[in-house]
Amino acid sequence: MPVRFGSPGWPDVIAVGKGGIFVGIECKRPLGPKGGTGGSDQTADQRAAQMEIENAGGVYIIARSVDDLKNAGL
């Protein structure tokens, strides 16, 4: 049975990065060869949460692979 925490749209993973910076990681399926959908697009709630996090000085990452996390530079 799934357990949900937080408000709709908040990232799947919440962490604290270097210097105490808030990091939100939204896990998405890889994009298909033509851009794809089916779980790879952000919802309106997720876009709103991204804006809220970034406006407060946090970092928001959409991770479709481990490389996305490695390339985030955190």
mmCIF file of the N, C-alpha and C atoms, coordinates in Angstrom:
data_MODEL
# 
_entry.id   MODEL 
# 
loop_
_atom_site.group_PDB 
_atom_site.id 
_atom_site.type_symbol 
_atom_site.label_atom_id 
_atom_site.label_alt_id 
_atom_site.label_comp_id 
_atom_site.label_asym_id 
_atom_site.label_entity_id 
_atom_site.label_seq_id 
_atom_site.pdbx_PDB_ins_code 
_atom_site.Cartn_x 
_atom_site.Cartn_y 
_atom_site.Cartn_z 
_atom_site.occupancy 
_atom_site.B_iso_or_equiv 
_atom_site.pdbx_formal_charge 
_atom_site.auth_seq_id 
_atom_site.auth_comp_id 
_atom_site.auth_asym_id 
_atom_site.auth_atom_id 
_atom_site.pdbx_PDB_model_num 
ATOM 1   N N  . MET A 1 1  ? 0.842  -1.166 0.000   1.00 0.00 ? 1  MET A N  1 
ATOM 2   C CA . MET A 1 1  ? 0.000  0.000  0.000   1.00 0.00 ? 1  MET A CA 1 
ATOM 3   C C  . MET A 1 1  ? 0.897  1.242  0.000   1.00 0.00 ? 1  MET A C  1 
ATOM 4   N N  . PRO A 1 2  ? 0.718  2.140  -0.975  1.00 0.00 ? 2  PRO A N  1 
ATOM 5   C CA . PRO A 1 2  ? 1.541  3.351  -1.035  1.00 0.00 ? 2  PRO A CA 1 
ATOM 6   C C  . PRO A 1 2  ? 1.280  4.272  0.157   1.00 0.00 ? 2  PRO A C  1 
ATOM 7   N N  . VAL A 1 3  ? 2.318  4.934  0.591   1.00 0.00 ? 3  VAL A N  1 
ATOM 8   C CA . VAL A 1 3  ? 2.209  5.932  1.647   1.00 0.00 ? 3  VAL A CA 1 
ATOM 9   C C  . VAL A 1 3  ? 2.650  7.260  1.056   1.00 0.00 ? 3  VAL A C  1 
ATOM 10  N N  . ARG A 1 4  ? 1.850  8.288  1.212   1.00 0.00 ? 4  ARG A N  1 
ATOM 11  C CA . ARG A 1 4  ? 2.156  9.592  0.640   1.00 0.00 ? 4  ARG A CA 1 
ATOM 12  C C  . ARG A 1 4  ? 2.406  10.607 1.750   1.00 0.00 ? 4  ARG A C  1 
ATOM 13  N N  . PHE A 1 5  ? 3.417  11.435 1.509   1.00 0.00 ? 5  PHE A N  1 
ATOM 14  C CA . PHE A 1 5  ? 3.749  12.511 2.441   1.00 0.00 ? 5  PHE A CA 1 
ATOM 15  C C  . PHE A 1 5  ? 3.782  13.818 1.667   1.00 0.00 ? 5  PHE A C  1 
ATOM 16  N N  . GLY A 1 6  ? 3.483  14.914 2.321   1.00 0.00 ? 6  GLY A N  1 
ATOM 17  C CA . GLY A 1 6  ? 3.592  16.219 1.694   1.00 0.00 ? 6  GLY A CA 1 
ATOM 18  C C  . GLY A 1 6  ? 2.388  16.587 0.858   1.00 0.00 ? 6  GLY A C  1 
ATOM 19  N N  . SER A 1 7  ? 2.521  17.702 0.186   1.00 0.00 ? 7  SER A N  1 
ATOM 20  C CA . SER A 1 7  ? 1.449  18.241 -0.645  1.00 0.00 ? 7  SER A CA 1 
ATOM 21  C C  . SER A 1 7  ? 1.531  17.676 -2.054  1.00 0.00 ? 7  SER A C  1 
ATOM 22  N N  . PRO A 1 8  ? 0.409  17.669 -2.787  1.00 0.00 ? 8  PRO A N  1 
ATOM 23  C CA . PRO A 1 8  ? 0.440  17.213 -4.174  1.00 0.00 ? 8  PRO A CA 1 
ATOM 24  C C  . PRO A 1 8  ? 1.468  18.006 -4.982  1.00 0.00 ? 8  PRO A C  1 
ATOM 25  N N  . GLY A 1 9  ? 2.247  17.308 -5.772  1.00 0.00 ? 9  GLY A N  1 
ATOM 26  C CA . GLY A 1 9  ? 3.222  17.961 -6.637  1.00 0.00 ? 9  GLY A CA 1 
ATOM 27  C C  . GLY A 1 9  ? 4.617  18.044 -6.058  1.00 0.00 ? 9  GLY A C  1 
ATOM 28  N N  . TRP A 1 10 ? 4.767  17.798 -4.748  1.00 0.00 ? 10 TRP A N  1 
ATOM 29  C CA . TRP A 1 10 ? 6.106  17.889 -4.162  1.00 0.00 ? 10 TRP A CA 1 
ATOM 30  C C  . TRP A 1 10 ? 6.965  16.746 -4.648  1.00 0.00 ? 10 TRP A C  1 
ATOM 31  N N  . PRO A 1 11 ? 8.288  16.961 -4.734  1.00 0.00 ? 11 PRO A N  1 
ATOM 32  C CA . PRO A 1 11 ? 9.200  15.981 -5.317  1.00 0.00 ? 11 PRO A CA 1 
ATOM 33  C C  . PRO A 1 11 ? 9.164  14.630 -4.609  1.00 0.00 ? 11 PRO A C  1 
ATOM 34  N N  . ASP A 1 12 ? 9.583  13.601 -5.355  1.00 0.00 ? 12 ASP A N  1 
ATOM 35  C CA . ASP A 1 12 ? 9.625  12.248 -4.815  1.00 0.00 ? 12 ASP A CA 1 
ATOM 36  C C  . ASP A 1 12 ? 10.686 12.107 -3.729  1.00 0.00 ? 12 ASP A C  1 
ATOM 37  N N  . VAL A 1 13 ? 11.794 12.814 -3.896  1.00 0.00 ? 13 VAL A N  1 
ATOM 38  C CA . VAL A 1 13 ? 12.902 12.740 -2.947  1.00 0.00 ? 13 VAL A CA 1 
ATOM 39  C C  . VAL A 1 13 ? 13.240 14.159 -2.493  1.00 0.00 ? 13 VAL A C  1 
ATOM 40  N N  . ILE A 1 14 ? 13.382 14.336 -1.197  1.00 0.00 ? 14 ILE A N  1 
ATOM 41  C CA . ILE A 1 14 ? 13.773 15.629 -0.634  1.00 0.00 ? 14 ILE A CA 1 
ATOM 42  C C  . ILE A 1 14 ? 15.068 15.415 0.136   1.00 0.00 ? 14 ILE A C  1 
ATOM 43  N N  . ALA A 1 15 ? 16.039 16.278 -0.129  1.00 0.00 ? 15 ALA A N  1 
ATOM 44  C CA . ALA A 1 15 ? 17.349 16.125 0.502   1.00 0.00 ? 15 ALA A CA 1 
ATOM 45  C C  . ALA A 1 15 ? 17.913 17.491 0.857   1.00 0.00 ? 15 ALA A C  1 
ATOM 46  N N  . VAL A 1 16 ? 19.026 17.466 1.586   1.00 0.00 ? 16 VAL A N  1 
ATOM 47  C CA . VAL A 1 16 ? 19.763 18.677 1.906   1.00 0.00 ? 16 VAL A CA 1 
ATOM 48  C C  . VAL A 1 16 ? 21.124 18.545 1.257   1.00 0.00 ? 16 VAL A C  1 
ATOM 49  N N  . GLY A 1 17 ? 21.461 19.505 0.385   1.00 0.00 ? 17 GLY A N  1 
ATOM 50  C CA . GLY A 1 17 ? 22.733 19.474 -0.329  1.00 0.00 ? 17 GLY A CA 1 
ATOM 51  C C  . GLY A 1 17 ? 23.813 20.254 0.394   1.00 0.00 ? 17 GLY A C  1 
ATOM 52  N N  . LYS A 1 18 ? 24.928 20.412 -0.294  1.00 0.00 ? 18 LYS A N  1 
ATOM 53  C CA . LYS A 1 18 ? 26.066 21.152 0.253   1.00 0.00 ? 18 LYS A CA 1 
ATOM 54  C C  . LYS A 1 18 ? 25.621 22.542 0.701   1.00 0.00 ? 18 LYS A C  1 
ATOM 55  N N  . GLY A 1 19 ? 26.121 22.966 1.835   1.00 0.00 ? 19 GLY A N  1 
ATOM 56  C CA . GLY A 1 19 ? 25.782 24.291 2.340   1.00 0.00 ? 19 GLY A CA 1 
ATOM 57  C C  . GLY A 1 19 ? 24.372 24.398 2.885   1.00 0.00 ? 19 GLY A C  1 
ATOM 58  N N  . GLY A 1 20 ? 23.696 23.252 3.061   1.00 0.00 ? 20 GLY A N  1 
ATOM 59  C CA . GLY A 1 20 ? 22.349 23.256 3.613   1.00 0.00 ? 20 GLY A CA 1 
ATOM 60  C C  . GLY A 1 20 ? 21.258 23.603 2.622   1.00 0.00 ? 20 GLY A C  1 
ATOM 61  N N  . ILE A 1 21 ? 21.565 23.544 1.327   1.00 0.00 ? 21 ILE A N  1 
ATOM 62  C CA . ILE A 1 21 ? 20.573 23.903 0.312   1.00 0.00 ? 21 ILE A CA 1 
ATOM 63  C C  . ILE A 1 21 ? 19.519 22.806 0.156   1.00 0.00 ? 21 ILE A C  1 
ATOM 64  N N  . PHE A 1 22 ? 18.264 23.221 0.039   1.00 0.00 ? 22 PHE A N  1 
ATOM 65  C CA . PHE A 1 22 ? 17.149 22.292 -0.161  1.00 0.00 ? 22 PHE A CA 1 
ATOM 66  C C  . PHE A 1 22 ? 17.227 21.735 -1.577  1.00 0.00 ? 22 PHE A C  1 
ATOM 67  N N  . VAL A 1 23 ? 17.096 20.420 -1.699  1.00 0.00 ? 23 VAL A N  1 
ATOM 68  C CA . VAL A 1 23 ? 17.124 19.766 -3.011  1.00 0.00 ? 23 VAL A CA 1 
ATOM 69  C C  . VAL A 1 23 ? 15.876 18.903 -3.137  1.00 0.00 ? 23 VAL A C  1 
ATOM 70  N N  . GLY A 1 24 ? 15.115 19.128 -4.198  1.00 0.00 ? 24 GLY A N  1 
ATOM 71  C CA . GLY A 1 24 ? 13.965 18.291 -4.513  1.00 0.00 ? 24 GLY A CA 1 
ATOM 72  C C  . GLY A 1 24 ? 14.245 17.530 -5.785  1.00 0.00 ? 24 GLY A C  1 
ATOM 73  N N  . ILE A 1 25 ? 14.032 16.225 -5.755  1.00 0.00 ? 25 ILE A N  1 
ATOM 74  C CA . ILE A 1 25 ? 14.288 15.381 -6.928  1.00 0.00 ? 25 ILE A CA 1 
ATOM 75  C C  . ILE A 1 25 ? 12.982 14.726 -7.349  1.00 0.00 ? 25 ILE A C  1 
ATOM 76  N N  . GLU A 1 26 ? 12.552 15.025 -8.554  1.00 0.00 ? 26 GLU A N  1 
ATOM 77  C CA . GLU A 1 26 ? 11.355 14.428 -9.133  1.00 0.00 ? 26 GLU A CA 1 
ATOM 78  C C  . GLU A 1 26 ? 11.805 13.319 -10.081 1.00 0.00 ? 26 GLU A C  1 
ATOM 79  N N  . CYS A 1 27 ? 11.413 12.089 -9.782  1.00 0.00 ? 27 CYS A N  1 
ATOM 80  C CA . CYS A 1 27 ? 11.804 10.937 -10.594 1.00 0.00 ? 27 CYS A CA 1 
ATOM 81  C C  . CYS A 1 27 ? 10.786 10.736 -11.716 1.00 0.00 ? 27 CYS A C  1 
ATOM 82  N N  . LYS A 1 28 ? 11.295 10.691 -12.942 1.00 0.00 ? 28 LYS A N  1 
ATOM 83  C CA . LYS A 1 28 ? 10.432 10.522 -14.107 1.00 0.00 ? 28 LYS A CA 1 
ATOM 84  C C  . LYS A 1 28 ? 10.959 9.413  -14.994 1.00 0.00 ? 28 LYS A C  1 
ATOM 85  N N  . ARG A 1 29 ? 10.069 8.846  -15.782 1.00 0.00 ? 29 ARG A N  1 
ATOM 86  C CA . ARG A 1 29 ? 10.473 7.846  -16.770 1.00 0.00 ? 29 ARG A CA 1 
ATOM 87  C C  . ARG A 1 29 ? 11.308 8.521  -17.852 1.00 0.00 ? 29 ARG A C  1 
ATOM 88  N N  . PRO A 1 30 ? 12.226 7.768  -18.463 1.00 0.00 ? 30 PRO A N  1 
ATOM 89  C CA . PRO A 1 30 ? 12.989 8.348  -19.575 1.00 0.00 ? 30 PRO A CA 1 
ATOM 90  C C  . PRO A 1 30 ? 12.059 8.773  -20.698 1.00 0.00 ? 30 PRO A C  1 
ATOM 91  N N  . LEU A 1 31 ? 12.455 9.831  -21.394 1.00 0.00 ? 31 LEU A N  1 
ATOM 92  C CA . LEU A 1 31 ? 11.674 10.285 -22.544 1.00 0.00 ? 31 LEU A CA 1 
ATOM 93  C C  . LEU A 1 31 ? 11.808 9.280  -23.671 1.00 0.00 ? 31 LEU A C  1 
ATOM 94  N N  . GLY A 1 32 ? 10.748 9.102  -24.433 1.00 0.00 ? 32 GLY A N  1 
ATOM 95  C CA . GLY A 1 32 ? 10.793 8.216  -25.595 1.00 0.00 ? 32 GLY A CA 1 
ATOM 96  C C  . GLY A 1 32 ? 11.577 8.863  -26.725 1.00 0.00 ? 32 GLY A C  1 
ATOM 97  N N  . PRO A 1 33 ? 11.776 8.133  -27.823 1.00 0.00 ? 33 PRO A N  1 
ATOM 98  C CA . PRO A 1 33 ? 12.572 8.655  -28.933 1.00 0.00 ? 33 PRO A CA 1 
ATOM 99  C C  . PRO A 1 33 ? 11.993 9.930  -29.560 1.00 0.00 ? 33 PRO A C  1 
ATOM 100 N N  . LYS A 1 34 ? 10.701 10.156 -29.379 1.00 0.00 ? 34 LYS A N  1 
ATOM 101 C CA . LYS A 1 34 ? 10.066 11.352 -29.942 1.00 0.00 ? 34 LYS A CA 1 
ATOM 102 C C  . LYS A 1 34 ? 9.616  12.302 -28.836 1.00 0.00 ? 34 LYS A C  1 
ATOM 103 N N  . GLY A 1 35 ? 10.243 12.237 -27.691 1.00 0.00 ? 35 GLY A N  1 
ATOM 104 C CA . GLY A 1 35 ? 9.855  13.098 -26.578 1.00 0.00 ? 35 GLY A CA 1 
ATOM 105 C C  . GLY A 1 35 ? 9.048  12.347 -25.544 1.00 0.00 ? 35 GLY A C  1 
ATOM 106 N N  . GLY A 1 36 ? 8.135  11.507 -25.996 1.00 0.00 ? 36 GLY A N  1 
ATOM 107 C CA . GLY A 1 36 ? 7.390  10.609 -25.118 1.00 0.00 ? 36 GLY A CA 1 
ATOM 108 C C  . GLY A 1 36 ? 6.552  11.276 -24.059 1.00 0.00 ? 36 GLY A C  1 
ATOM 109 N N  . THR A 1 37 ? 5.638  10.514 -23.515 1.00 0.00 ? 37 THR A N  1 
ATOM 110 C CA . THR A 1 37 ? 4.846  10.950 -22.370 1.00 0.00 ? 37 THR A CA 1 
ATOM 111 C C  . THR A 1 37 ? 4.733  9.754  -21.435 1.00 0.00 ? 37 THR A C  1 
ATOM 112 N N  . GLY A 1 38 ? 3.543  9.460  -20.961 1.00 0.00 ? 38 GLY A N  1 
ATOM 113 C CA . GLY A 1 38 ? 3.361  8.288  -20.120 1.00 0.00 ? 38 GLY A CA 1 
ATOM 114 C C  . GLY A 1 38 ? 4.205  8.322  -18.858 1.00 0.00 ? 38 GLY A C  1 
ATOM 115 N N  . GLY A 1 39 ? 4.048  9.368  -18.068 1.00 0.00 ? 39 GLY A N  1 
ATOM 116 C CA . GLY A 1 39 ? 4.781  9.451  -16.816 1.00 0.00 ? 39 GLY A CA 1 
ATOM 117 C C  . GLY A 1 39 ? 6.035  10.293 -16.891 1.00 0.00 ? 39 GLY A C  1 
ATOM 118 N N  . SER A 1 40 ? 6.380  10.779 -18.087 1.00 0.00 ? 40 SER A N  1 
ATOM 119 C CA . SER A 1 40 ? 7.621  11.553 -18.209 1.00 0.00 ? 40 SER A CA 1 
ATOM 120 C C  . SER A 1 40 ? 7.385  13.055 -18.130 1.00 0.00 ? 40 SER A C  1 
ATOM 121 N N  . ASP A 1 41 ? 6.137  13.474 -18.135 1.00 0.00 ? 41 ASP A N  1 
ATOM 122 C CA . ASP A 1 41 ? 5.815  14.906 -18.073 1.00 0.00 ? 41 ASP A CA 1 
ATOM 123 C C  . ASP A 1 41 ? 5.463  15.317 -16.650 1.00 0.00 ? 41 ASP A C  1 
ATOM 124 N N  . GLN A 1 42 ? 5.804  16.557 -16.291 1.00 0.00 ? 42 GLN A N  1 
ATOM 125 C CA . GLN A 1 42 ? 5.415  17.102 -15.001 1.00 0.00 ? 42 GLN A CA 1 
ATOM 126 C C  . GLN A 1 42 ? 3.935  17.450 -15.002 1.00 0.00 ? 42 GLN A C  1 
ATOM 127 N N  . THR A 1 43 ? 3.323  17.286 -13.840 1.00 0.00 ? 43 THR A N  1 
ATOM 128 C CA . THR A 1 43 ? 1.950  17.744 -13.679 1.00 0.00 ? 43 THR A CA 1 
ATOM 129 C C  . THR A 1 43 ? 1.976  19.243 -13.353 1.00 0.00 ? 43 THR A C  1 
ATOM 130 N N  . ALA A 1 44 ? 0.823  19.878 -13.400 1.00 0.00 ? 44 ALA A N  1 
ATOM 131 C CA . ALA A 1 44 ? 0.733  21.294 -13.034 1.00 0.00 ? 44 ALA A CA 1 
ATOM 132 C C  . ALA A 1 44 ? 1.171  21.495 -11.580 1.00 0.00 ? 44 ALA A C  1 
ATOM 133 N N  . ASP A 1 45 ? 0.793  20.577 -10.693 1.00 0.00 ? 45 ASP A N  1 
ATOM 134 C CA . ASP A 1 45 ? 1.209  20.672 -9.287  1.00 0.00 ? 45 ASP A CA 1 
ATOM 135 C C  . ASP A 1 45 ? 2.726  20.564 -9.157  1.00 0.00 ? 45 ASP A C  1 
ATOM 136 N N  . GLN A 1 46 ? 3.345  19.697 -9.954  1.00 0.00 ? 46 GLN A N  1 
ATOM 137 C CA . GLN A 1 46 ? 4.803  19.546 -9.907  1.00 0.00 ? 46 GLN A CA 1 
ATOM 138 C C  . GLN A 1 46 ? 5.515  20.794 -10.428 1.00 0.00 ? 46 GLN A C  1 
ATOM 139 N N  . ARG A 1 47 ? 4.992  21.401 -11.470 1.00 0.00 ? 47 ARG A N  1 
ATOM 140 C CA . ARG A 1 47 ? 5.586  22.651 -11.975 1.00 0.00 ? 47 ARG A CA 1 
ATOM 141 C C  . ARG A 1 47 ? 5.468  23.761 -10.939 1.00 0.00 ? 47 ARG A C  1 
ATOM 142 N N  . ALA A 1 48 ? 4.329  23.813 -10.249 1.00 0.00 ? 48 ALA A N  1 
ATOM 143 C CA . ALA A 1 48 ? 4.139  24.826 -9.203  1.00 0.00 ? 48 ALA A CA 1 
ATOM 144 C C  . ALA A 1 48 ? 5.113  24.589 -8.047  1.00 0.00 ? 48 ALA A C  1 
ATOM 145 N N  . ALA A 1 49 ? 5.302  23.336 -7.660  1.00 0.00 ? 49 ALA A N  1 
ATOM 146 C CA . ALA A 1 49 ? 6.250  23.019 -6.585  1.00 0.00 ? 49 ALA A CA 1 
ATOM 147 C C  . ALA A 1 49 ? 7.672  23.376 -7.008  1.00 0.00 ? 49 ALA A C  1 
ATOM 148 N N  . GLN A 1 50 ? 8.023  23.121 -8.263  1.00 0.00 ? 50 GLN A N  1 
ATOM 149 C CA . GLN A 1 50 ? 9.353  23.483 -8.763  1.00 0.00 ? 50 GLN A CA 1 
ATOM 150 C C  . GLN A 1 50 ? 9.576  24.982 -8.639  1.00 0.00 ? 50 GLN A C  1 
ATOM 151 N N  . MET A 1 51 ? 8.595  25.770 -9.052  1.00 0.00 ? 51 MET A N  1 
ATOM 152 C CA . MET A 1 51 ? 8.718  27.224 -8.959  1.00 0.00 ? 51 MET A CA 1 
ATOM 153 C C  . MET A 1 51 ? 8.870  27.672 -7.508  1.00 0.00 ? 51 MET A C  1 
ATOM 154 N N  . GLU A 1 52 ? 8.097  27.070 -6.609  1.00 0.00 ? 52 GLU A N  1 
ATOM 155 C CA . GLU A 1 52 ? 8.154  27.438 -5.193  1.00 0.00 ? 52 GLU A CA 1 
ATOM 156 C C  . GLU A 1 52 ? 9.540  27.127 -4.614  1.00 0.00 ? 52 GLU A C  1 
ATOM 157 N N  . ILE A 1 53 ? 10.069 25.961 -4.937  1.00 0.00 ? 53 ILE A N  1 
ATOM 158 C CA . ILE A 1 53 ? 11.384 25.552 -4.432  1.00 0.00 ? 53 ILE A CA 1 
ATOM 159 C C  . ILE A 1 53 ? 12.473 26.458 -4.985  1.00 0.00 ? 53 ILE A C  1 
ATOM 160 N N  . GLU A 1 54 ? 12.458 26.690 -6.285  1.00 0.00 ? 54 GLU A N  1 
ATOM 161 C CA . GLU A 1 54 ? 13.501 27.515 -6.909  1.00 0.00 ? 54 GLU A CA 1 
ATOM 162 C C  . GLU A 1 54 ? 13.413 28.974 -6.467  1.00 0.00 ? 54 GLU A C  1 
ATOM 163 N N  . ASN A 1 55 ? 12.205 29.496 -6.305  1.00 0.00 ? 55 ASN A N  1 
ATOM 164 C CA . ASN A 1 55 ? 12.047 30.881 -5.843  1.00 0.00 ? 55 ASN A CA 1 
ATOM 165 C C  . ASN A 1 55 ? 12.553 31.068 -4.408  1.00 0.00 ? 55 ASN A C  1 
ATOM 166 N N  . ALA A 1 56 ? 12.580 29.994 -3.642  1.00 0.00 ? 56 ALA A N  1 
ATOM 167 C CA . ALA A 1 56 ? 13.075 30.052 -2.271  1.00 0.00 ? 56 ALA A CA 1 
ATOM 168 C C  . ALA A 1 56 ? 14.576 29.764 -2.195  1.00 0.00 ? 56 ALA A C  1 
ATOM 169 N N  . GLY A 1 57 ? 15.217 29.590 -3.363  1.00 0.00 ? 57 GLY A N  1 
ATOM 170 C CA . GLY A 1 57 ? 16.656 29.357 -3.386  1.00 0.00 ? 57 GLY A CA 1 
ATOM 171 C C  . GLY A 1 57 ? 17.062 27.898 -3.388  1.00 0.00 ? 57 GLY A C  1 
ATOM 172 N N  . GLY A 1 58 ? 16.107 26.997 -3.497  1.00 0.00 ? 58 GLY A N  1 
ATOM 173 C CA . GLY A 1 58 ? 16.412 25.573 -3.543  1.00 0.00 ? 58 GLY A CA 1 
ATOM 174 C C  . GLY A 1 58 ? 16.729 25.096 -4.953  1.00 0.00 ? 58 GLY A C  1 
ATOM 175 N N  . VAL A 1 59 ? 17.060 23.832 -5.047  1.00 0.00 ? 59 VAL A N  1 
ATOM 176 C CA . VAL A 1 59 ? 17.382 23.203 -6.331  1.00 0.00 ? 59 VAL A CA 1 
ATOM 177 C C  . VAL A 1 59 ? 16.332 22.135 -6.608  1.00 0.00 ? 59 VAL A C  1 
ATOM 178 N N  . TYR A 1 60 ? 15.835 22.100 -7.830  1.00 0.00 ? 60 TYR A N  1 
ATOM 179 C CA . TYR A 1 60 ? 14.838 21.124 -8.252  1.00 0.00 ? 60 TYR A CA 1 
ATOM 180 C C  . TYR A 1 60 ? 15.418 20.369 -9.435  1.00 0.00 ? 60 TYR A C  1 
ATOM 181 N N  . ILE A 1 61 ? 15.435 19.057 -9.334  1.00 0.00 ? 61 ILE A N  1 
ATOM 182 C CA . ILE A 1 61 ? 16.013 18.219 -10.386 1.00 0.00 ? 61 ILE A CA 1 
ATOM 183 C C  . ILE A 1 61 ? 14.949 17.262 -10.896 1.00 0.00 ? 61 ILE A C  1 
ATOM 184 N N  . ILE A 1 62 ? 14.810 17.202 -12.212 1.00 0.00 ? 62 ILE A N  1 
ATOM 185 C CA . ILE A 1 62 ? 13.989 16.163 -12.825 1.00 0.00 ? 62 ILE A CA 1 
ATOM 186 C C  . ILE A 1 62 ? 14.962 15.069 -13.242 1.00 0.00 ? 62 ILE A C  1 
ATOM 187 N N  . ALA A 1 63 ? 14.838 13.914 -12.612 1.00 0.00 ? 63 ALA A N  1 
ATOM 188 C CA . ALA A 1 63 ? 15.775 12.820 -12.851 1.00 0.00 ? 63 ALA A CA 1 
ATOM 189 C C  . ALA A 1 63 ? 15.107 11.716 -13.658 1.00 0.00 ? 63 ALA A C  1 
ATOM 190 N N  . ARG A 1 64 ? 15.590 11.542 -14.870 1.00 0.00 ? 64 ARG A N  1 
ATOM 191 C CA . ARG A 1 64 ? 15.116 10.460 -15.722 1.00 0.00 ? 64 ARG A CA 1 
ATOM 192 C C  . ARG A 1 64 ? 16.144 9.330  -15.793 1.00 0.00 ? 64 ARG A C  1 
ATOM 193 N N  . SER A 1 65 ? 17.320 9.599  -15.199 1.00 0.00 ? 65 SER A N  1 
ATOM 194 C CA . SER A 1 65 ? 18.394 8.602  -15.145 1.00 0.00 ? 65 SER A CA 1 
ATOM 195 C C  . SER A 1 65 ? 19.359 8.998  -14.038 1.00 0.00 ? 65 SER A C  1 
ATOM 196 N N  . VAL A 1 66 ? 20.242 8.091  -13.685 1.00 0.00 ? 66 VAL A N  1 
ATOM 197 C CA . VAL A 1 66 ? 21.273 8.386  -12.690 1.00 0.00 ? 66 VAL A CA 1 
ATOM 198 C C  . VAL A 1 66 ? 22.174 9.508  -13.210 1.00 0.00 ? 66 VAL A C  1 
ATOM 199 N N  . ASP A 1 67 ? 22.393 9.548  -14.515 1.00 0.00 ? 67 ASP A N  1 
ATOM 200 C CA . ASP A 1 67 ? 23.224 10.603 -15.096 1.00 0.00 ? 67 ASP A CA 1 
ATOM 201 C C  . ASP A 1 67 ? 22.651 11.988 -14.832 1.00 0.00 ? 67 ASP A C  1 
ATOM 202 N N  . ASP A 1 68 ? 21.330 12.129 -14.800 1.00 0.00 ? 68 ASP A N  1 
ATOM 203 C CA . ASP A 1 68 ? 20.711 13.418 -14.489 1.00 0.00 ? 68 ASP A CA 1 
ATOM 204 C C  . ASP A 1 68 ? 21.140 13.900 -13.112 1.00 0.00 ? 68 ASP A C  1 
ATOM 205 N N  . LEU A 1 69 ? 21.247 12.975 -12.166 1.00 0.00 ? 69 LEU A N  1 
ATOM 206 C CA . LEU A 1 69 ? 21.692 13.339 -10.817 1.00 0.00 ? 69 LEU A CA 1 
ATOM 207 C C  . LEU A 1 69 ? 23.171 13.666 -10.799 1.00 0.00 ? 69 LEU A C  1 
ATOM 208 N N  . LYS A 1 70 ? 23.967 12.881 -11.502 1.00 0.00 ? 70 LYS A N  1 
ATOM 209 C CA . LYS A 1 70 ? 25.410 13.124 -11.556 1.00 0.00 ? 70 LYS A CA 1 
ATOM 210 C C  . LYS A 1 70 ? 25.704 14.483 -12.195 1.00 0.00 ? 70 LYS A C  1 
ATOM 211 N N  . ASN A 1 71 ? 24.937 14.852 -13.214 1.00 0.00 ? 71 ASN A N  1 
ATOM 212 C CA . ASN A 1 71 ? 25.160 16.097 -13.945 1.00 0.00 ? 71 ASN A CA 1 
ATOM 213 C C  . ASN A 1 71 ? 24.574 17.311 -13.240 1.00 0.00 ? 71 ASN A C  1 
ATOM 214 N N  . ALA A 1 72 ? 23.859 17.117 -12.145 1.00 0.00 ? 72 ALA A N  1 
ATOM 215 C CA . ALA A 1 72 ? 23.259 18.238 -11.423 1.00 0.00 ? 72 ALA A CA 1 
ATOM 216 C C  . ALA A 1 72 ? 24.301 19.070 -10.701 1.00 0.00 ? 72 ALA A C  1 
ATOM 217 N N  . GLY A 1 73 ? 25.482 18.514 -10.499 1.00 0.00 ? 73 GLY A N  1 
ATOM 218 C CA . GLY A 1 73 ? 26.572 19.280 -9.893  1.00 0.00 ? 73 GLY A CA 1 
ATOM 219 C C  . GLY A 1 73 ? 26.435 19.512 -8.408  1.00 0.00 ? 73 GLY A C  1 
ATOM 220 N N  . LEU A 1 74 ? 25.722 18.651 -7.740  1.00 0.00 ? 74 LEU A N  1 
ATOM 221 C CA . LEU A 1 74 ? 25.555 18.827 -6.279  1.00 0.00 ? 74 LEU A CA 1 
ATOM 222 C C  . LEU A 1 74 ? 26.527 17.952 -5.513  1.00 0.00 ? 74 LEU A C  1 
# 
